[in-house]
Amino acid sequence: MSVTPGKSASVSSERGHLTRHVPSANLAMTHVLRVPQIDLTSLLTEQNPQIDLRLQSYETSTRNFLKALLIYKNHAISVITERRNNQNAERKRITAKIQSVETEINLCKVKEIELLAGRIIHILAICQN
């Protein structure tokens, strides 16, 4: 079976066994731990029965998971912070542009009023003669 990069993970069931199909980019991080079959009859016949719980393997797996989770969390926080900073910078840039345009509009309005006032004065002067 091959998994192409960029495809989402999916779960399928064959003969009652669940298998997980993950993107190939995550295959290096995927570790399948197979639990050995325990023969209870032979185990119970022993004088001092013991079952290896593989605590060292569990602790290592848990530590690796928590480490990966911390890296993911820190990356997510940095991405969110970067986006927030970019949005703030864009907002400031747009606000400055809006103020610049409004100032220019107001100057144009003043010039228009001056031109109209000059024209009206000129017309009145012509009418009085």
C-alpha positions in Angstrom: 0.0 0.0 0.0 1.3 3.5 -0.8 0.2 6.8 0.7 0.7 9.9 -1.3 1.8 13.1 0.4 -0.8 15.7 1.1 -3.6 13.1 1.5 -5.5 13.1 4.8 -5.3 10.3 7.2 -7.9 7.6 7.1 -8.8 4.5 9.1 -9.9 1.3 7.6 -10.9 -2.1 9.0 -9.8 -5.4 7.5 -10.8 -8.7 9.2 -11.5 -6.9 12.4 -8.1 -5.2 12.7 -8.0 -1.4 12.5 -5.1 0.1 10.5 -4.3 3.8 10.1 -3.2 5.2 6.8 -1.2 8.4 7.3 0.5 10.8 4.9 4.0 9.8 4.1 5.4 13.0 5.7 4.3 11.6 9.0 5.5 8.0 8.5 8.8 8.8 10.3 6.9 9.8 13.4 4.5 6.8 13.3 5.6 4.0 15.5 3.5 0.9 15.8 3.8 -1.0 19.0 2.7 -4.6 18.8 1.5 -6.1 22.0 2.7 -9.8 22.2 0.2 -12.5 22.8 0.2 -13.7 26.4 -0.3 -17.4 27.0 -2.2 -17.3 30.3 -2.1 -21.1 30.9 1.7 -21.2 30.7 2.0 -18.0 32.7 -0.1 -19.2 35.5 1.8 -22.5 35.8 5.0 -20.6 36.6 6.1 -20.3 40.3 6.5 -16.5 40.1 4.5 -15.2 37.0 5.6 -11.9 35.6 4.3 -9.9 32.6 6.6 -7.4 31.0 4.6 -4.2 30.8 7.3 -2.4 28.8 7.2 0.7 31.0 10.4 2.0 29.5 9.0 1.9 26.0 5.7 3.5 27.3 7.6 6.3 29.1 9.8 7.0 26.0 6.7 7.1 23.8 4.9 9.4 26.2 7.9 11.7 26.4 8.2 11.8 22.6 4.5 12.6 22.3 4.6 15.4 24.8 7.7 16.8 23.1 5.9 16.7 19.7 2.9 18.3 21.3 4.9 21.1 22.8 6.6 21.8 19.5 3.2 21.9 17.7 1.8 24.2 20.3 4.8 26.6 20.2 4.6 26.6 16.3 0.9 27.4 16.4 1.5 30.2 18.9 4.2 31.7 16.7 2.1 31.5 13.6 -0.8 33.1 15.4 1.5 35.9 16.7 3.0 36.5 13.3 -0.5 36.7 11.7 -1.6 39.1 14.4 1.4 41.3 13.9 0.9 41.3 10.1 -2.8 42.2 10.6 -1.8 45.1 12.9 0.8 46.4 10.5 -1.7 46.2 7.6 -4.4 48.0 9.7 -1.9 50.8 10.5 -1.0 51.1 6.8 -4.6 51.2 5.7 -5.5 53.7 8.4 -2.6 56.0 7.3 -3.7 55.6 3.7 -7.3 56.5 4.6 -6.1 59.6 6.5 -4.0 60.7 3.6 -6.9 60.3 1.1 -9.3 62.1 3.5 -6.8 65.0 3.8 -6.4 65.2 0.0 -10.2 65.1 -0.4 -10.6 68.0 2.1 -7.9 70.0 0.2 -9.7 69.4 -3.1 -13.0 70.6 -1.5 -11.4 73.8 -0.2 -9.9 74.5 -3.7 -13.3 73.8 -5.3 -15.0 76.2 -2.9 -12.3 78.8 -3.6 -12.7 78.4 -7.4 -16.5 78.6 -7.1 -16.3 81.7 -4.9 -13.9 83.3 -7.3 -16.1 82.5 -10.2 -19.2 83.9 -8.4 -17.3 87.1 -7.6 -16.3 87.4 -11.2 -19.9 86.8 -12.4 -21.2 89.4 -9.9 -18.6 91.9 -11.1 -19.7 91.4 -14.7 -23.4 91.8 -13.8 -22.8 95.0 -11.9 -21.2 96.7 -14.9 
